[in-house]
Amino acid sequence: MNTPISCEFYDQLMVAIERKIPSTIVYEENAQKLSIKGVVQELSMIEYEEFLILHGGQKINLQTIFSFNGKKHKED
């Protein structure tokens, strides 16, 4: 079951998209904690899950994000 994404997190994502702010995202993939820097291009629903899509096409599931630009959104 997916955990609801907070309105504050959505707001932060939307500001980053609108202003094309280079962002640092810490997330989990294949049981590893990864960090990536990039510009978020859009948010998208793919098979009932929400993803942010970076410039260049990389997709990150919102449920896997620990922090966005230093602000924690999920416990380790």
N, C-alpha and C positions, 0 to 999 in steps of 0.2 A: 504494500500500500504506500502511495506517495504521501509525503508530508506537504501540507499547503505552504506555498511560498508567501512570505510576508509582503504586505503592501509597500513597506519601506524598502525592501529589496527590489521590488519591481520599479519603484520610483528611482532608485539609484541606477538601475540598468537603463531606464529610459533616458535619464540625463546623460549617461555615458554615450548612448547611441546618438542622441540629438546633437551633442557637442563634439562627437568624435574624439572622446577622451581616451588616450592610451591607458589601458587598464591591466592590472595584475590579478590573475585568477588562480586560486589554489583549489584544486579539485581532486577527486579520486577516480582512477581508471585502472581496471584490472588489479584491484587491491593495493594499488600504489598511490601515494599522495604526490601529485605533480603540480608544478607552477608554470604558468605561461603568461606572457605579456602580449597584448594585442589590442586592436580596436574592435569593439563589438559592433557588428553591422546591423543585426536584427534579432528578434525573438521569434521562434517558430514552434508550432505543434507538429510533432512527428509521432504517429501511432499512439496518440493520447498522452504523450509526454512532452514537456516543455524544454526547449533547447535554446541556448544563445549561440549565435553563429558569428564567428570572428571574420574580419576581413581576410580573405584567403580561403574561406570555406570550412574551417574546422568547426565542428559542432560539439558543444559541451552541455550535457544534461543538467538542468538547474538543480535537480535533486542531489547531484554529486559535488556541488560547490561548497567548500568550507569557508572561503573568504573571497571578497571582491574588493579590490583596492584597499586592503588592510582591514576591512570591516567584516567581522566574523558572522556567518549565517548558519553554521552547522557545527556541532561539536565533533572533535576528532574521534 
